[in-house]
Amino acid sequence: MGMTTGFGGNIYGKADEKEALATIQRSLELGGSFLDTADIYGPFLNEQLIAKAIQGNREKYIIATKLGFEIGDNGQATGAFNGSKNYVKKAVERSLKNLGTDYIDLYYLHRLDTNTPIEETVEAMGELVKEGKVKYIGLSEVGSETIRKAHKIHPLTAVQSEYSLFERQIEELGILDTLQELGIGLIAY
């Protein structure tokens, strides 16, 4: 996220594209092949940076990206979360174009849209798997009840949540137990 502007600004300092590309290349040389981004980072700029970095080497990378922070046709965040079926379809097409690829390895819902049932969102994401546009799906920053509802509609591969020495809430809320029980991976940030 910090390799480009994010959420409309330089929240981690001024981004340097040349340095970012060199870092991604060096990471691959050292065995780092997992790149996690989101359409909202920029918006779109981070996915476009990754497209440049992976050019000619797509098969060497595992690309994860996220949808859910609604981005209007003008390329600006609307301030809403959108997990509707129509928005899922629209968002994946933009991400595929921005990433310069015909498939996404792991596609997450970035934040829960409380106006759209999770079942609708995950059903739409599952259709992307059937279409070959996405290999696996996941959710980000959700509770156990949402994970269980979603997993019944289409198997989740991963849930991304904040988790560190300082942030242990997913332990306290039983989310780690739910993930272990259902065989879903955790991607901590």
Secondary structure in CASP SS format (residue, H / E / C, confidence):
PFRMAT SS
TARGET T0000
AUTHOR 0000-0000-0000
METHOD secondary structure of the structure
MODEL  1
M C 1.00
G C 1.00
M C 1.00
T C 1.00
T C 1.00
G E 1.00
F C 1.00
G C 1.00
G E 1.00
N C 1.00
I C 1.00
Y C 1.00
G C 1.00
K C 1.00
A C 1.00
D C 1.00
E H 1.00
K H 1.00
E H 1.00
A H 1.00
L H 1.00
A H 1.00
T H 1.00
I H 1.00
Q H 1.00
R H 1.00
S H 1.00
L H 1.00
E H 1.00
L C 1.00
G C 1.00
G C 1.00
S C 1.00
F E 1.00
L E 1.00
D E 1.00
T C 1.00
A C 1.00
D C 1.00
I C 1.00
Y C 1.00
G C 1.00
P C 1.00
F C 1.00
L H 1.00
N H 1.00
E H 1.00
Q H 1.00
L H 1.00
I H 1.00
A H 1.00
K H 1.00
A H 1.00
I H 1.00
Q C 1.00
G C 1.00
N C 1.00
R H 1.00
E H 1.00
K H 1.00
Y C 1.00
I E 1.00
I E 1.00
A E 1.00
T E 1.00
K E 1.00
L E 1.00
G C 1.00
F E 1.00
E E 1.00
I E 1.00
G C 1.00
D C 1.00
N C 1.00
G C 1.00
Q C 1.00
A E 1.00
T E 1.00
G E 1.00
A E 1.00
F E 1.00
N C 1.00
G C 1.00
S C 1.00
K H 1.00
N H 1.00
Y H 1.00
V H 1.00
K H 1.00
K H 1.00
A H 1.00
V H 1.00
E H 1.00
R H 1.00
S H 1.00
L H 1.00
K H 1.00
N H 1.00
L H 1.00
G C 1.00
T C 1.00
D C 1.00
Y C 1.00
I E 1.00
D E 1.00
L E 1.00
Y E 1.00
Y E 1.00
L E 1.00
H C 1.00
R C 1.00
L C 1.00
D C 1.00
T C 1.00
N C 1.00
T C 1.00
P C 1.00
I H 1.00
E H 1.00
E H 1.00
T H 1.00
V H 1.00
E H 1.00
A H 1.00
M H 1.00
G H 1.00
E H 1.00
L H 1.00
V H 1.00
K H 1.00
E H 1.00
G C 1.00
K C 1.00
V E 1.00
K E 1.00
Y E 1.00
I E 1.00
G E 1.00
L E 1.00
S E 1.00
E C 1.00
V C 1.00
G C 1.00
S H 1.00
E H 1.00
T H 1.00
I H 1.00
R H 1.00
K H 1.00
A H 1.00
H H 1.00
K H 1.00
I H 1.00
H C 1.00
P C 1.00
L C 1.00
T C 1.00
A E 1.00
V E 1.00
Q E 1.00
S E 1.00
E C 1.00
Y C 1.00
S C 1.00
L C 1.00
F C 1.00
E C 1.00
R C 1.00
Q H 1.00
I H 1.00
E H 1.00
E H 1.00
L C 1.00
G C 1.00
I H 1.00
L H 1.00
D H 1.00
T H 1.00
L H 1.00
Q H 1.00
E H 1.00
L H 1.00
G C 1.00
I C 1.00
G E 1.00
L E 1.00
I E 1.00
A E 1.00
Y C 1.00
END
